[in-house]
């Protein structure tokens, strides 16, 4: 599978590997999309390496994690390719203010919208699972049998839900400050109403806590890693890690939920613990 009209936007030597940013025409989205890809030195030498995809949060782009997290050093050591998709379609001509709903650009929520005006282009789940990931694995000769998924905030929600909705695709999953129960928080309720409509039954298919609670057995027996800062201003109202923790306990899913004093919601927090997440995934790939 090839990416339509793949265009290299920039390339940067990085810890013996290369950080690249690309643009391509997406058949699922119907618009141009961008992504970042770090190829470690092992990949440049011809080795087939695992692929670890990071889903960023609200207002972020394909560049945010690549520039701010400092993950490439450890990825180069461990031989991991890092994929950073953009967070939503751009250039759709949808004026969110006209629809009294101010998410949209930068807030794809990693699902396929079913409600106008978003349904035409906001197909992030299909874009990732049906188009981008398979094509990147093929285009860059990566190991499709060793894929991991992690993310932050809205992207942490995406990582958890997509890992649960697509069993067998990902060998490992982790998250930083994820929206753990989006049907119970203002961010999630607003996004679900805008993208999916008023019927809350349809929301549950995209709620990580509900999805986990319904698992008959532990979907990731090697464990899920979640880091949460206790100085995060969104913790009490938006994130609800305790709901995901309870769901994991109900399903018998091993979970390491680390709560950190003094850390907020931003990339200083992510940079402080990103090495642990890369090693968590590398351990799963080696099993």
Secondary structure as the mmCIF struct_conf table of DSSP 4:
data_model
#
loop_
_struct_conf.conf_type_id
_struct_conf.id
_struct_conf.beg_label_comp_id
_struct_conf.beg_label_asym_id
_struct_conf.beg_label_seq_id
_struct_conf.end_label_comp_id
_struct_conf.end_label_asym_id
_struct_conf.end_label_seq_id
STRN STRN1 UNK A 4 UNK A 14
TURN_TY1_P TURN_TY1_P1 UNK A 15 UNK A 16
STRN STRN2 UNK A 17 UNK A 25
TURN_TY1_P TURN_TY1_P2 UNK A 27 UNK A 29
BEND BEND1 UNK A 30 UNK A 31
STRN STRN3 UNK A 32 UNK A 39
HELX_RH_AL_P HELX_RH_AL_P1 UNK A 41 UNK A 44
TURN_TY1_P TURN_TY1_P3 UNK A 45 UNK A 46
STRN STRN4 UNK A 50 UNK A 55
TURN_TY1_P TURN_TY1_P4 UNK A 58 UNK A 59
TURN_TY1_P TURN_TY1_P5 UNK A 62 UNK A 63
HELX_RH_AL_P HELX_RH_AL_P2 UNK A 64 UNK A 68
BEND BEND2 UNK A 69 UNK A 69
HELX_RH_AL_P HELX_RH_AL_P3 UNK A 72 UNK A 78
TURN_TY1_P TURN_TY1_P6 UNK A 79 UNK A 79
STRN STRN5 UNK A 80 UNK A 85
BEND BEND3 UNK A 87 UNK A 88
HELX_RH_3T_P HELX_RH_3T_P1 UNK A 96 UNK A 99
TURN_TY1_P TURN_TY1_P7 UNK A 100 UNK A 100
STRN STRN6 UNK A 104 UNK A 104
TURN_TY1_P TURN_TY1_P8 UNK A 105 UNK A 106
STRN STRN7 UNK A 107 UNK A 107
TURN_TY1_P TURN_TY1_P9 UNK A 109 UNK A 110
BEND BEND4 UNK A 111 UNK A 111
STRN STRN8 UNK A 112 UNK A 112
BEND BEND5 UNK A 115 UNK A 115
TURN_TY1_P TURN_TY1_P10 UNK A 116 UNK A 121
STRN STRN9 UNK A 123 UNK A 123
HELX_RH_AL_P HELX_RH_AL_P4 UNK A 124 UNK A 126
HELX_RH_PI_P HELX_RH_PI_P1 UNK A 127 UNK A 132
HELX_RH_AL_P HELX_RH_AL_P5 UNK A 133 UNK A 139
TURN_TY1_P TURN_TY1_P11 UNK A 140 UNK A 141
STRN STRN10 UNK A 143 UNK A 152
TURN_TY1_P TURN_TY1_P12 UNK A 153 UNK A 153
HELX_RH_AL_P HELX_RH_AL_P6 UNK A 154 UNK A 165
BEND BEND6 UNK A 166 UNK A 166
TURN_TY1_P TURN_TY1_P13 UNK A 167 UNK A 169
BEND BEND7 UNK A 171 UNK A 171
STRN STRN11 UNK A 172 UNK A 176
BEND BEND8 UNK A 177 UNK A 177
TURN_TY1_P TURN_TY1_P14 UNK A 180 UNK A 181
HELX_RH_3T_P HELX_RH_3T_P2 UNK A 182 UNK A 184
BEND BEND9 UNK A 185 UNK A 185
HELX_RH_AL_P HELX_RH_AL_P7 UNK A 186 UNK A 196
BEND BEND10 UNK A 198 UNK A 198
HELX_RH_AL_P HELX_RH_AL_P8 UNK A 200 UNK A 203
HELX_RH_3T_P HELX_RH_3T_P3 UNK A 204 UNK A 206
HELX_RH_AL_P HELX_RH_AL_P9 UNK A 208 UNK A 213
TURN_TY1_P TURN_TY1_P15 UNK A 214 UNK A 214
BEND BEND11 UNK A 216 UNK A 217
BEND BEND12 UNK A 219 UNK A 219
TURN_TY1_P TURN_TY1_P16 UNK A 221 UNK A 222
STRN STRN12 UNK A 224 UNK A 229
TURN_TY1_P TURN_TY1_P17 UNK A 230 UNK A 231
TURN_TY1_P TURN_TY1_P18 UNK A 233 UNK A 234
HELX_RH_PI_P HELX_RH_PI_P2 UNK A 235 UNK A 239
HELX_RH_AL_P HELX_RH_AL_P10 UNK A 241 UNK A 251
TURN_TY1_P TURN_TY1_P19 UNK A 252 UNK A 252
STRN STRN13 UNK A 255 UNK A 260
TURN_TY1_P TURN_TY1_P20 UNK A 261 UNK A 262
BEND BEND13 UNK A 265 UNK A 266
HELX_RH_AL_P HELX_RH_AL_P11 UNK A 267 UNK A 286
#
